[in-house]
Amino acid sequence: MAEENAVKIVQRNKKAFFNYEIVEKLECGIVLQGSEVKSIRNGKVSIHEAYAKIRQGEVWVVGMDISLYPQAGPYHNHEPRQSRKLLLHKREIRRLIAKTREKGLTLVPLALYLKNGLAKLEIGLARGKKKYDKREAIKNREAARDLRRRMMKR
């Protein structure tokens, strides 16, 4: 029997954490067709090149690639790289509009997962990192890795 709050992570955007400083995270639903949900369940999705955009008071994810579902046939399938509407409360959208007007803040998808049978997208309000910040992150990661190796040898 399945757990009540079962979460299956389908895709994570690891590059987003390297390229951006995540200020805030939000969970939102996605408007999808049946063939899109089937492809997501099969793991045939990519969010690495995607970003979120606010248009006319609605939030849309642009550039998310959901592969065609072969069993759906040619007439009942979907467009792989179309923009998809994200489901958020109106007050959350208003707050995001105010935050993204600040210089340097953008909306980036962080993870796509299935929660209680529904597809959810975690988006992050992010600020781009400078090149020296990225080098600092690499240096810290390598130092932590060396420290773990030395502890394992002892």
Buried (B, 14 or more C-beta within 10 A) or exposed (E): EEEEEEEEEBBBBEEBBEBBBBEEEBEBBBEBBEBBBBBBBEEBBBBBEBBBBBEEEEBBBBBBBBBBBEEBEEEEBBEBBBBBBBBBEEEEBEBBEEBBEEEEBBBBBBBBBBBEEEBBBBBBBBBEBEEEBEEEBEEEEEEEEEEEEEEEEE
